[in-house]
Amino acid sequence: MFPQNFLWGGATAANQIEGAYNVDGKGLSIQDVMPDGLQTPPTEGPTDDNLKLEAIDFYHRYAEDIALFGEMGFKTFRFSIAWSRIFPRGDEDEPNEEGLRFYDRVLDELEKYGIEPLVTLSHYETPLAIAREYGGWSNREVINFFEKYCRTVFERYKGRVHYWLTFNEINSVLHFPFFGGLEGTPEEVGPQKLYQAVHHELVGSARVTKIAHEIDPNNKVGCMIIAVPRYPLTPNPQDALKALDKSHDDLAFGDIHCRGYYPGYYLRKLKNLGVELDITEQDRDDLTNTVDFVSFSYYMSVCETADPAKDTAGQGNIVGGVPNPTLVASEWGWQIDPVGLRIIMNEYWDRWQKPLFIVENGLGAKDKLVDGPEGPTVEDDYRIDYLNQHLVQVGEAVEDGVEVLGYTTWGCIDLVSASTAQMSKRYGFIYVDRDDDGSGTLDRYKKKSFDWYKEVIATNGESLTK
Ligand code: BG6
């Protein structure tokens, strides 16, 4: 069912696991001023209630954590490099050696267990100085800062990292501009500035794709987008058109990364919004450096309606849409749809004919630590069920002929949530003793799903229950 060499593993992001936010020369990133995730506007500076400042202290416990990933049989581990560890402000000439050394150590551990690194270059972690002093990605100069940072890590980790992702969920900046270092809501920022920032990110992504290939022809670079099947709420063609229009907002990012130019529907949208992009000849040339594969996160599907009376956008997520009456939702209102994963995989493959990599999928749930025969554990059958159902659909997509490189569950070890900045929204196979108020020992415990996933990997998916 699953291809040989399928890259099974787990995924994380620096700001959600590392902690050590001001250690060994690290500069502040936008996450250090987002104590409530997306729930409230960013603060002036770091505040004590921000769980990400310490997170799960992966910075000091990486060896123990990677040993557990090794024990599960991970073939790959997705993590991000914190840009502000390497260039604390983003605009320096020289990198911070201590920051580079940390990732050397992480790579050493991964090599011990034969785990292939999958590295995100920018996972909602723009250095704060770039946001506050340069206007974030709305400033063209930031492309050069990003290029310098990427060149530095491509050269440093040459031959040790082969899979790179440029921007995590690059389409999310349209919903939450501060991810790109722009202060304010999309309405406050306004379409002209927002889409210019998006353009700069797209050029940056393409430019570093080219550089990655030049530095090491064995490098494989992927874009990373939020995948959301958008179904029409009713058979009314107006609902179908709305679903198409909203899907285009996501698909544009894949189209540009895979084709190397802006699609017509996107240009029309910009025109309707009154946006006039500053695009140079160099930009157009850069954009032609297309990706090797398409990676995406998948958590939910939504419905779209053209009827304003039924449009209750924003059901606990940043992707909009309205609830699907046939589906149930997680405790955080994310609607669970395993078949939607098969559908979107087919759609992406049909459209782009590039290998896919599912780099995030999982269930955020409240876990209860209980006594087990070998010590504290969590009986997380709900998580096993969720992952099993989704993986069965990945298998179906493989049977449909979709080429898939691998699958990494989100938050393979409990981490701080991105949207709500909570510890209690847990995704892991490994429980971390830390609570929303910051208390806890940070000790790690294996959940029931730990052994389950280990078996799935060992059998290359044969142990999944259809
Ligand atoms: C994705 C992000 O949006 O979803 C992750 O890439 C994030 O950083 C994940 O953690 C799950 O979202 P949340 O809000 O439950 O942490």
Boltz pocket constraint, residues with backbone or C-beta under 6 A from the ligand:
constraints:
  - pocket:
      binder: B
      contacts: [[A, 13], [A, 16], [A, 168], [A, 169], [A, 297], [A, 360], [A, 364], [A, 410], [A, 416], [A, 417], [A, 418], [A, 419], [A, 420], [A, 425]]
      max_distance: 6.0
